[in-house]
């Protein structure tokens, strides 16, 4: 059973501390994302953010720290909306696993569209940057765009969210199958 009102932010990379802080601050500071909205943000590995728990004033933010692998897997597999704004996640096993678990995705509007381009993907517009990353223009987080995407997910009916989650899984399977074929053709001749 997936709960699409639970949004997962998995903090894993010390180099992304600033991004994690901005995501949490945008959620914390927006009154529309309070506990009455029904949406919750679950932050796993909160200690990486280097924020103080006392700075979190929005009761819809749940801090998970020091959890076991088993508990993380339960969270990962049951929370229906995954926040994948870290560009390293967007081309990784994590993104594919999120799609396989029928998750809705909150992603940067960038080249990640090559992997996750269905209606299950809610793209956050980035601010303009003159800096480049390995994947093209560098994504610069925009809090208002992020909050808008979260609220958009929250307005969807349960049935639509479940259908979109199923589409995410189907796309992940197609993408995985296509890459397996390319790999076999390239390296097994």
Number of C-alpha atoms within 10 A of each C-alpha: 8 18 17 25 20 22 27 25 23 20 20 17 14 12 10 16 17 13 16 26 17 16 19 21 17 18 24 20 15 13 12 14 23 18 13 11 14 11 21 22 26 21 20 22 17 24 18 19 21 12 15 9 10 6 9 17 12 19 13 20 21 17 15 16 12 11 10 9 9 9 12 15 10 11 18 23 18 18 24 25 30 25 23 20 25 20 19 14 17 20 16 11 10 15 23 22 15 24 27 20 20 28 34 29 29 22 25 26 15 18 15 19 14 9 16 23 14 15 15 26 25 22 23 24 19 19 12 12 10 6 10 10 9 8 13 10 15 17 22 16 21 17 21 15 17 25 19 15 20 24 15 11 23 19 12 12 11 13 9 12 25 21 14 19 28 19 20 27 21 15 21 22 15 12 16 14 12 12 12 12 11 11 11 11 10 9 7 7 5
